[in-house]
Amino acid sequence: MVLTVDGEERRFKLKEVSPVLENASDLERSTFEISPSGYGIHWPLLDEDISIDALIGITHSPQWERKIA
């Protein structure tokens, strides 16, 4: 479960997020760090990284540059 800054709880299934986390021990899953920028989570014992956006299901569209002829 992830608790957002606005108080919303987001739940997810590990198998949908990361097979590495799904197969990890409780110790490996509970040993994590929030990235300094706050945009991701790192599990050092597993060398696994997931962005917060990916974890809660936010996708971003690519931005296209406008070319002026």
Secondary structure per residue as TSV (DSSP state, phi and psi in degrees):
chain	resnum	aa	ss	phi	psi
A	1	M	-	360.0	142.4
A	2	V	E	-120.9	134.4
A	3	L	E	-106.7	118.0
A	4	T	-	-79.5	166.4
A	5	V	T	-63.6	-23.6
A	6	D	T	-90.0	10.7
A	7	G	S	87.1	5.4
A	8	E	-	-83.1	132.9
A	9	E	E	-90.7	131.1
A	10	R	E	-119.4	125.9
A	11	R	-	-110.8	151.4
A	12	F	-	-150.5	159.9
A	13	K	-	-97.3	130.5
A	14	L	H	-57.6	-37.7
A	15	K	H	-64.8	-24.0
A	16	E	H	-84.1	-21.2
A	17	V	H	-95.5	-48.2
A	18	S	-	-162.0	117.2
A	19	P	H	-61.2	-30.8
A	20	V	H	-62.4	-47.4
A	21	L	H	-67.6	-36.9
A	22	E	H	-61.3	-37.6
A	23	N	T	-93.1	2.3
A	24	A	S	-80.5	158.9
A	25	S	-	-75.7	166.6
A	26	D	H	-59.2	-40.6
A	27	L	H	-62.2	-45.2
A	28	E	H	-63.7	-40.7
A	29	R	H	-70.4	-33.9
A	30	S	H	-84.1	-6.1
A	31	T	-	-100.7	97.7
A	32	F	-	-142.3	164.4
A	33	E	E	-133.2	142.4
A	34	I	E	-85.2	133.3
A	35	S	-	-60.3	149.5
A	36	P	T	-54.6	-32.9
A	37	S	T	-78.1	-15.4
A	38	G	S	84.2	7.2
A	39	Y	S	-96.7	-0.8
A	40	G	E	-159.3	173.0
A	41	I	E	-124.1	137.6
A	42	H	E	-122.4	131.3
A	43	W	E	-106.1	97.0
A	44	P	T	-63.6	-32.2
A	45	L	T	-71.4	-18.6
A	46	L	T	-111.0	-11.3
A	47	D	T	53.8	47.4
A	48	E	E	-117.9	137.5
A	49	D	E	-130.9	137.9
A	50	I	E	-138.9	132.8
A	51	S	E	-74.4	151.0
A	52	I	H	-61.6	-40.8
A	53	D	H	-58.0	-46.0
A	54	A	H	-64.7	-38.2
A	55	L	H	-64.4	-39.9
A	56	I	H	-99.4	5.8
A	57	G	T	86.7	24.3
A	58	I	-	-90.3	131.0
A	59	T	-	-117.8	151.0
A	60	H	-	-117.8	138.0
A	61	S	-	-82.6	145.0
A	62	P	-	-66.6	145.7
A	63	Q	-	-96.6	131.8
A	64	W	-	-98.8	138.1
A	65	E	-	-84.2	136.8
A	66	R	-	-84.9	124.9
A	67	K	-	-98.9	131.5
A	68	I	-	-104.7	125.2
A	69	A	-	-86.7	360.0
